[in-house]
Amino acid sequence: MSVNPGFGGQSFIDSQLRKIESFRRKIDACGRDIILEVDGGLTPETAPLAIEAGVTAIVAGSAVFKGGADAYARNIAALRGEDGQ
């Protein structure tokens, strides 16, 4: 978790990036193919930071569903770093 558990829409806690980096190093050192997933506060701005720190899967709720059904594809594209076209 990269937020305090309890409710959606919270901001990403930046200090979690160091923990992600630590987990990635441990995973890489063991030589196993393990997916490192993070959940909480992921937005088009914070998702790339988490990925750079070593995350291989993200869970996004509020960032996907904001704006209603017409915005879902655009929101997902933004999380992927795409232009949404």
C-alpha positions in Angstrom: 0.0 0.0 0.0 1.2 3.4 -0.9 -1.5 5.2 1.2 -3.0 4.7 4.6 -5.6 1.9 4.2 -9.2 2.8 4.6 -10.7 4.8 1.8 -10.1 5.7 -1.9 -8.8 8.9 -3.4 -5.9 9.4 -1.0 -2.6 10.9 -2.1 0.5 8.7 -2.8 2.9 8.7 0.2 6.3 9.5 -1.4 8.3 7.7 1.3 6.9 4.4 -0.1 9.2 4.8 -3.1 12.2 3.8 -0.9 10.3 0.7 0.3 9.4 -0.2 -3.3 13.1 0.1 -4.3 14.1 -2.1 -1.3 11.6 -4.8 -2.2 12.7 -4.7 -5.8 16.3 -5.2 -4.8 15.3 -8.2 -2.6 13.2 -9.7 -5.4 16.0 -9.2 -7.9 18.6 -10.7 -5.6 16.6 -13.9 -5.1 16.5 -14.4 -8.9 12.8 -15.2 -9.1 10.3 -13.7 -11.5 8.0 -12.0 -8.9 5.5 -9.3 -9.8 5.7 -6.3 -7.5 2.4 -4.6 -7.3 1.4 -1.4 -5.6 -2.0 0.0 -4.7 -2.9 3.5 -3.5 -2.6 7.1 -4.8 -1.5 6.1 -8.2 -2.1 8.8 -10.8 -0.5 9.7 -14.1 2.1 11.7 -12.1 2.8 9.0 -9.4 2.6 5.8 -11.5 5.8 6.5 -13.4 7.6 7.1 -10.1 6.5 3.8 -8.7 7.4 2.0 -12.0 10.9 3.7 -11.9 11.3 2.5 -8.3 10.6 -1.1 -9.4 6.9 -1.8 -9.5 5.8 -4.1 -12.3 2.0 -3.8 -11.7 -0.2 -1.0 -10.4 -3.7 -0.9 -9.0 -5.6 2.3 -9.6 -9.1 3.0 -8.6 -9.9 6.7 -8.3 -7.5 7.6 -11.1 -9.4 5.3 -13.5 -13.0 6.0 -12.5 -12.9 9.8 -12.1 -15.0 11.5 -14.7 -17.4 8.6 -15.3 -17.5 5.9 -17.9 -16.8 8.2 -20.8 -13.4 9.0 -19.2 -12.2 5.4 -18.3 -10.2 4.8 -21.5 -8.6 8.2 -21.4 -7.7 7.8 -17.7 -6.1 4.4 -18.3 -4.1 5.7 -21.2 -2.9 8.5 -19.0 -1.8 6.0 -16.4 0.1 4.1 -19.1 1.8 7.4 -20.3 -0.1 7.3 -23.5 -2.0 10.2 -25.1 -5.3 8.4 -25.0 -5.9 8.2 -28.7 
